[in-house]
Amino acid sequence: MCNANGTLKSALRLAAAGYPVFPIAVSKRPTCPHAFKDATTDTAGVRQLWRDHPGPLLGVPTGKVTDLLVLDLDITKHTAAAEWFERHAPYLPETRQQTTRSGGLHLFFRHVEGVRNSAGRIALGVDVRAEGGSIIVWQPGAWLDHPRPLAEAPEWLLDMAKPKPSPPPPMLDRAAISESAARRKIEGIVATVATGKPGQRNAIAFWGASRLAELVKQAVITQGDAIALAVEAARQAGLSSQEAQRTVASAFRGAR
């Protein structure tokens, strides 16, 4: 897709396959006035977009309109993104994907109601393109020529993609949380980690350690106790001692 005419051909094919399309400039900014809101599957509408607002790149909205939730991994520019992907790749299901111009990676999943765009929430360089967003189609063949089916996004990934809760007001310290409620919350987190299934244990251990780290910040539990509980639960799930300690340590570093 090096010129507007070549991109128009791909745009017409994608539109015929049911994907709304719109033109984008080399700068990655939409050339049409309303960006992805101008996207269309209508043949005449597509031709008019490229006639009135030509662009050498091709955009497609994400979210409900296309049933797409895209994990955008900028693994060549951000070490944190590359490390996150190396750690979590074994637990991600096989699904449609495309390589970006910079050598990054787009992983495609089915749209999940309520999930919106986010940048860097999961890790620096790991973005989510969902409701209210769009992506550039770098490899039309990945979409049209025997494309892989879209996988469902795993729950642990969706949990990472959700907005982090706002920190509680200063008055909500340990004294404001009943001991029994705190105990139930900790036991629930530990039980979830300890019963993690093969293929998800590492990611769930990371999730559980992150939740315990949040409780440390709220003075509900000491850091030493939280780390010990997280490591032991991860070992019960089947991780080696070394892997459990490494995953828990990573979660507590990220929670600082």
Sequence and secondary structure as in RCSB ss.txt:
>XXXX:A:sequence
MCNANGTLKSALRLAAAGYPVFPIAVSKRPTCPHAFKDATTDTAGVRQLWRDHPGPLLGVPTGKVTDLLVLDLDI
TKHTAAAEWFERHAPYLPETRQQTTRSGGLHLFFRHVEGVRNSAGRIALGVDVRAEGGSIIVWQPGAWLDHPRPL
AEAPEWLLDMAKPKPSPPPPMLDRAAISESAARRKIEGIVATVATGKPGQRNAIAFWGASRLAELVKQAVITQGD
AIALAVEAARQAGLSSQEAQRTVASAFRGAR
>XXXX:A:secstr
  SHHHHHHHHHHHHHTT  BEEE TTS BSSTTGGGG B  HHHHHHHHHHS  SEEEEE BTTTTEEEEEE T
TT HHHHHHHHHHGGGS    EEE TTS EEEEEE  TT B EEEEEETTEEEE BT EEE S HHHHHSS    
B   HHHHHHHS       TT SGGGS HHHHHHHHHHHHHHHHT  TTTHHHHHHHHHHHHHHHHHTTSS HHH
HHHHHHHHHHHHT  HHHHHHHHHHHHHHT 
